[in-house]
């Protein structure tokens, strides 16, 4: 999947309804599925960049621009995933600090 798909991360699991039709478990499952999807997308983008690099090194292709763009896309995806992971961990730590 391309990096453009990552910009919609988070929009799919936020629902704004006046009725309480979703349970907390359903919301967490959707969030968890989105997080796993983000990691899978990042992994796929990284593998594509690695394959382009191998193809360039072995002489199968001479597309240096495609290689550079794939590496840049992979770097951006990894940075984005890292930042999202950091925010999730910070939110978890804040929740754990709340006294009941």
N, C-alpha and C positions, 0 to 999 in steps of 0.2 A: 504494500500500500504506500502511497505517496505521502509526503510530509503535510500536504495540504489537508489531509483528513484529520490531522491531529488538532487543528485549530478549533474544531467543534467538540473537543473533549470536555465533558462535563455538562453540555447542553442536553444530552439525551436522558440523563437520569433526574433532572430537575423538572418536577411536575407541579403546576400551580392549580390546585383544585380546591374548592370550598368544602368538599365532602372528604371524609376520612376513609377512602377506599383502599389505600395502601397501608400496609403495616410497616413498622420500622424495619423488620427483617427484609421485606421486599425492597425497600429503599437502599438498605445496605448491600443487598445482593446486586442491585443495578450498579451501585457505585463500585463495588468490587469487580464486577464484570468489565466496567469501563476502564478501571485501572489495569486489569490484566490485558485488555485490548490495547491499551497504550503501550505497555511493555512489549507485546507481540508486534505491534507496528514498528516500534523502534528497533527491535531485533531484526525484523525483515529488511528495513531500510539499511541497517548496518551490514547485513549479509550481502545485499545488492552492491553496496560500495566495495566490500571486500572482493566480490567476484569481479567487478570492473577493474580493481587494482591487479588481481591475479591475471586477468586477460591482458592488461596493458604490459605487465612485467614479462609475461611469456610471449608477447608479440602477436597475440591473436587479434588485437585491435590497436589502432594508433590514435584513438579518440581521447586526447588529453583533456579536452573541454568537458566531455561527458564524465570522465573520471573525477575531475575537479568538482564538478557540480554534485556528483554522487557523494563525494567525501564531505562536501559542505552541508548537504542535506542530512547526512548521517550525524555529523557533528551537532547540528542544530537540534535534531531529534533527541540525541543523547542528553544535551544540555537541558532541553525542555522536560524530559522525563526525570532528570535529576532534580530539577527545581520543583516539579509537582510532588515527587517523593518527599522532598524536604518539607514542603508545606503540609503534606499529610502527616508526617511525623511530628511536626510542630503543633498541629491541631490536636493530635492524639495526646501529646504531653500536656497541653493546656486542659484538655478534658480530664485527664488523670489528676490534675492539681485541684480541680473543683471539689470542694468538700460537700458531703451530702448531709 
